[in-house]
Amino acid sequence: MHKIYPSQYKDIDAITLESDLLQVQFLPKHGGKMASFVYKKTAREFLVQAPELSYKQLQFSGKYTDAECSGFDDMFPTIDSMTYSDYPWQGVEMADHGEVCGLPWEVEVGADDLLMSVYGVRFPYKLEKRITFESEHVLRIDYRAINLSPFDLDFLWAAHPMIDTADGVEILVPYEGQQQARCIFSSDPQLGAYGDQLSWPETLRKDGKMEKLAMMMPKKTSNSGAKTYKFFFKERLPEGWCAIRYTSDGTVLRFTFPEEKVPYLGIWTNDRVFNDYYNIALEMCTGSMDRPDLAKLYQQNSILRGKSEYRWYLKLQVDAS
């Protein structure tokens, strides 16, 4: 039995979708954020929750980290703020973490689906997502980005699910054997700096020690050793999926998507450096390196053609014993 109904998240309005196994909350007026994703059998909340009782709203083109900064936001048409360089939008600033997470979305509630949409402010596009349950343990989101102008738009979409990893997790990816990755940032200079090459599933640090990138150990009681870092795999994904497995009980949260439309994967690990959170974000994306111009430099970019559209989907599946 699937249900869709109005609800409350902290002190703001929300919409909840519920199956026999999953309960998911969205905030249409606040970037269309997925605020909560709960597996009902064990009451596990997969997404990071900010501790404040009042929701901290993100203003349009505001600094993402100054707002609520939790749950799962869509990053579009960029992650990092940048200045667009090509005609006809030369000199136009692309907002920090994209435009859409700082805008109210229009919403239509159907009998068994939720449709949300939003128009660009500085760029002429419309982004839609239709949310349904594919089964009792699979939530499906179908995306459509529409270019309303006759000019091509360099863009990227990236998922930004801040996944609670307090129980410790193993990261699962479809690559076989050792892989190479590019460091985007790191608070630990011994691990790497921007542009440094890392190895997966473990990498040699500059101090000669090995770092296991595929494992996040259970949360420590102190902040000793706190660190955060992010990297992108250098090669396209061979298959459209990634997942985390909780070491405490074997529960798996799996993301699946079409690899021909969403071919790149970034991983952000945060061990209490940012907001004292203990989280991982698996950032599957249409273009790498957190911004369209750098993605183009590495030939890992995506383009929304003039008067055209770009479609993809994302499934969130929970497998638990």
WONOR-V416768 format. One record per run of one state. SS is the DSSP state (alpha for helix, beta for strand, coil for the rest). FROM is the first residue (numbers start at 0). LEN is the number of residues. If there is no record, write none. Layout:
((SS	FROM	LEN) (SS	FROM	LEN))
This chain:
((coil	0	2) (beta	2	7) (coil	9	2) (beta	11	7) (coil	18	3) (beta	21	6) (coil	27	5) (beta	32	7) (coil	39	4) (beta	43	2) (coil	45	1) (beta	46	1) (coil	47	16) (alpha	63	3) (coil	66	5) (beta	71	6) (coil	77	4) (beta	81	2) (coil	83	9) (beta	92	2) (coil	94	5) (alpha	99	3) (coil	102	3) (beta	105	4) (coil	109	4) (beta	113	6) (coil	119	5) (beta	124	11) (coil	135	2) (beta	137	10) (coil	147	5) (beta	152	12) (coil	164	4) (beta	168	5) (coil	173	5) (beta	178	8) (coil	186	10) (beta	196	4) (coil	200	1) (beta	201	3) (coil	204	5) (beta	209	3) (coil	212	2) (beta	214	2) (coil	216	10) (beta	226	7) (coil	233	7) (beta	240	6) (coil	246	5) (beta	251	5) (coil	256	7) (beta	263	8) (coil	271	6) (beta	277	8) (coil	285	6) (alpha	291	6) (coil	297	4) (beta	301	3) (coil	304	4) (beta	308	11) (coil	319	2))
